[in-house]
Amino acid sequence: MTRAAFLFALLLAASPLRAQSDGLDDLFDALRQPDSSGWEAVEDRIWEEWSQSGSAAMDLLLERGREAIGEGEHATAIEHLTALVENAPDFAEGWNARATAYFHVDRYGPALADIARALTLEPRHFAALAGLGRIFEETGDIEGALEAYRRAAAIHPRRPDLREAVERLEAELQGKSV
């Protein structure tokens, strides 16, 4: 069993600990509609929902962590986001954001653990799945990367970067099998 297959088996076996807002169901349905010309606005609304922990203090930690990532201050981001996940362990976006910070400093093990936690809490987190794909790609697990991108694209078929990643890796794997 490959590392990717093992991780996906763990993710599938885990049941969500807390469902996100039911309002997200309609937003995810809208992403999958054939005529989804306004998908960016729908995605923005999903991110708004994901970014609300229910606590102003925790939301501030998320904001500061994201700002630190944007400024390349990854150690600071990890500190803010660690405080966030320690105080709001059921907040999926905290885990996803910290996984992003870990990824930027090549700490793939902790990033994978945080992605797994984010996906346990919010199995539709297409960005966490895309991050999983990036880590697998960086570490040479092309099959795992392709599977992660496919799962993300199944949730959010409108994102061009996800479709391009799937097409690119499918082509790469076809080239290897010839």
Stockholm file with secondary structure:
# STOCKHOLM 1.0

chainA/1-178         MTRAAFLFALLLAASPLRAQSDGLDDLFDALRQPDSSGWEAVEDRIWEEWSQSGSAAMDLLLERGREAIGEGEHATAIEHLTALVENAPDFAEGWNARATAYFHVDRYGPALADIARALTLEPRHFAALAGLGRIFEETGDIEGALEAYRRAAAIHPRRPDLREAVERLEAELQGKSV
#=GR chainA/1-178 SS CCHHHHHHHHHHHSCCSSCCCTHHHHHHHHHTSSCCTTHHHHHHHHHHHHTCCSCHHHHHHHHHHHHHHHTTCHHHHHHHHHHHHHHCTTCHHHHHHHHHHHHHTTCHHHHHHHHHHHHHHCTTCHHHHHHHHHHHHHTTCHHHHHHHHHHHHHHCTTCHHHHHHHHHHHHHHHHHHC
#=GC SS_cons         CCHHHHHHHHHHHSCCSSCCCTHHHHHHHHHTSSCCTTHHHHHHHHHHHHTCCSCHHHHHHHHHHHHHHHTTCHHHHHHHHHHHHHHCTTCHHHHHHHHHHHHHTTCHHHHHHHHHHHHHHCTTCHHHHHHHHHHHHHTTCHHHHHHHHHHHHHHCTTCHHHHHHHHHHHHHHHHHHC
//
